Amino acid sequence: MIDPNNVPEVAVEELLARFIYQSSHIRPSDRTVKPNAFLPPANLLCSVTRHLQATEDELWSVGKEGARTRNAVLYGRADLQSEDCTRQQLRVLKAPVHGNPNHANVTGWPDDKPAQKIIAQELAAAALLVFLPQPGQADS
Amino acid sequence: MRAATLGFSNEAKHVARATRKGYRHLQSSNAIGIEPVREELGTVWEECRTPNWDGYGAAAVSQDSLRNTYLLLESLPLGFPLPSIGAEPDGELTLEWHHSSRRTLSVSVSPDGELHFAALLGPNRVYGTEAFFGEVPERILELGRQVYSA
């Protein structure tokens, strides 16, 4: 993980993970992520975790800890590049939190709901869904 | 469902009622109706009717959004491709028609009957808002058809 005392700005080529805690955010038909997973909450901050300097195990640990504190089920994560966000006029800002120095927020969302939806569709189209490996299964 | 008749006589009203009843019967069939997505709607509603259902602070899906979504599903033309159901952080339910990553349509159903939609159709992006007055707006039906056109 990133050194909490030296967190760099997010670069365009960085990979970001959006953890999926809701089953209906996944399309069973082709095992892809729905745009709903990227829509921001009321504060217009879409929470992500940077892959930078993190192993697969460390990434999944962050997701599992998130599930534990939320009393939710972790289904997987949607990976996308920071550039996929900036291409939609969004910004990705470092936002380290206790226990996750790799945390960042996707910001700059429009207030208009349809405009948010079309951006979320673009992000979903660019994202790669990675399912949580089951016990005994090699990491994908 | 489109009005079967514009007449005001007792006979016209009877025909309209019978037509609506028959239409609802067809809609409830597994073969050509909305029955397959009713269960999915119920599942999503159960999972998302309490706040923070997505783990990121989402608002609970409201009963008004559920009711409007159900009415919208019932209003789809018979034989129209069935959507999948989802929910959004502001508590609105969504219908999604999805063929591929760039042939996809999402419609959010608000508690007050607004339909916010967005579609990727190849290189084109279409988005906006339509009001729901008991019939699926033609613009949304046309986008749904385009999702599955070659």
Interface residues (C-beta under 8 A of the other chain):
Chain A: F19 Y21 Q22 S23 S24 H25 R27 S29 D30 T32 K34 P35 N36 A37 L39 P40 P41 A42 N43 S47 G66 A67 R70 A72 K113 P114 A115 K117 I118 A120 Q121 E122 A124 A125
Chain B: T43 V44 E47 C48 N52 W53 D54 G55 Y56 G57 A58 A59 S84 I85 G86 A87 E88 P89 D90 T94 E96 H98 S101 R102 T104 S106 S108 H116 F117 A118 A119 L120 R125 V126 Y127 G128 T129
